[in-house]
Amino acid sequence: MNKKKSTIKKGKTYSMLGSSGVGKSTLLNNLSGKTIIKTNTISQSTNRGGISQVTGS
């Protein structure tokens, strides 16, 4: 996999789209280096993920 260097600039607005359970919240947590969004596991009955808590920055 090729690595691409990107810069996220302070004061800019970015968006991320994706289906439920694909890892959007996990990616944001990893990029920030801390747990901002506490995520749940994917439900077997609904096949969807969930967010249980969002903390302030």
C-alpha positions in Angstrom: 0.0 0.0 0.0 1.4 3.4 -0.9 1.7 5.9 1.8 0.5 9.5 1.2 1.4 12.3 3.4 -1.5 14.6 4.2 -1.8 17.7 6.4 -4.9 18.5 8.4 -5.0 22.2 8.9 -6.3 23.9 12.1 -9.4 25.9 11.5 -10.5 24.0 8.3 -13.6 21.8 8.1 -13.3 18.3 6.7 -15.8 15.5 6.2 -15.7 11.8 6.2 -18.4 9.6 4.8 -19.0 5.9 5.1 -21.5 3.2 6.1 -22.2 2.3 9.7 -19.5 0.2 11.2 -16.7 0.8 8.6 -14.4 2.5 11.2 -14.9 6.3 10.8 -14.9 6.9 14.6 -12.0 4.5 15.1 -10.0 6.5 12.4 -10.7 9.8 14.1 -9.6 8.4 17.5 -6.4 7.1 15.9 -5.6 10.4 14.2 -6.2 12.4 17.4 -4.1 10.0 19.5 -6.8 9.8 22.2 -10.3 8.4 22.6 -12.7 11.2 21.7 -15.5 8.9 20.5 -16.1 5.7 22.4 -17.3 3.1 20.0 -19.2 -0.1 20.4 -18.8 -3.4 18.5 -20.9 -4.2 15.5 -24.2 -5.7 16.4 -24.8 -9.2 15.0 -28.6 -8.6 14.7 -28.4 -5.3 12.8 -24.9 -5.5 11.3 -24.3 -1.9 12.4 -21.9 -0.2 14.7 -22.7 2.3 17.4 -21.2 5.2 19.4 -21.7 5.2 23.1 -20.1 8.4 24.1 -18.5 11.5 22.6 -16.1 13.5 24.8 -15.0 17.1 24.5 -11.7 17.9 23.0 
